[in-house]
Amino acid sequence: MKSETDATAVDAPRLLDRPEPSGFWDRGWPLLMLAVMTALLVRACIPSAPPAAPAFDTAAAARAANERAMAALAALPANAPISDVVRALNLAVVNFASGSAEIPPDARAVLAKAAAVIAALPANVRLEIGGHTDDTGMVEGNLALSQARAQAVLDALAAAGAPRDRLLAKGYGDARPIASNATEEGRFHNRRIEFAPAN
């Protein structure tokens, strides 16, 4: 008499008697699963790009700088050393339009305040107004543009009451960067008007 175990072993079909896989799901699912797992693994290993930094807002940066400049110029005592006056003047930003030497309207108030401070300086003090650009464009064009911008600031200061004979405009082009020209913020800082005691 056969036991139940013997009956089960006898009733199981032999390996060779099983039907041959014929459809995609019978043959292809292991490859499909392998491909999906490989894709997920590769995706997990590739670092995602960092989120894009917000665009630099030149108008907001100029506005904030000019507010600081106005406060610093207003806080100067009557007999402030020239180094303190120059430091306060250099907080101001004249955010010229690209390729232009026209004083933007939002810089007129800070230049008027700067003119009043310059007019109160001793008669023997002369100031250089240095114009600087970023490195966009040709060197010769940047030099001419920086000279025109420095002269425009000198003219605006003189029109607001600063003694013209104590001011000197000089353009430096892109020769003296203070930041990287690789970013908009760096180019913004390089496009500047810089005051210094004149020799």
Residue, then its C-alpha position, 0 to 999 in steps of 0.5 A: m500500500k502506497s503512502e500519501t507522500d508516494a502518491t504526491a511524488v508520483d502525481a507531480p509532472r516531470l520537469l520535461d513534461r511542463p509546457e514550454p513558455s510561449g508568450f512575453w509574460d512567460r519569457g520576458w518578465p524577468l528581463l523587464m524586472l531587471a531593466v526596471m531595477t537597473a533604471l531605478l538604481v541608476r537614477a538613485c546614483i545620479p545626483s539631482a541638479p541643485p535648485a536654480a538660484p533666483a535671478f539677481d535683482t540689480a534694481a533692488a540691490a541698487r535701491a538697498a545700497n543707496e538707502r545705506a549710502m543716504a544714511a551714512l552720508a546723513a550721519l557724517p559729522a561736519n568735520a569728518p575725515i576724508s576717509d570716512v566721507v569717501r567710504a560713505l560716498n562709495l556705498a552709493v550705486v549708480n545703476f547705469a543701463s547697459g551701454s548707457a552713461e545717462i544717470p538713472p532717476d533712482a540715483r539722483a537723490v543720493l547724488a544730490k546728498a553726495a553733492a552737499v557733503i562734497a561741497a562742505l569739504p575743505a577747499n583743498v580736498r579734491l576727489e576723483i570719480g572713477g568709472h568702472t565696467d564689467d568685462t562685457g564688450m571690448v576693452e576700448g569700448n568699456l574704457a570709453l563708457s567708464q569715462a563717460r559714466a564718470q563724467a556724467v556723475l561729475d556733471a550731476l554732482a556739479a549741477a547739484g552744488a558740488p564744486r566742479d573744480r574739485l572733482l576729477a572724472k577718470g574711466y578705468g574700463d574693466a581693468r579693476p574688477i572687485a568681483s567675478n564677472a562670471t555672475e550677474e551679481g559680480r558684474f553688478h559690483n564691477r559696474r561702479i562709480e568709485f570715489a577716491p582722494a585725487n592726487 
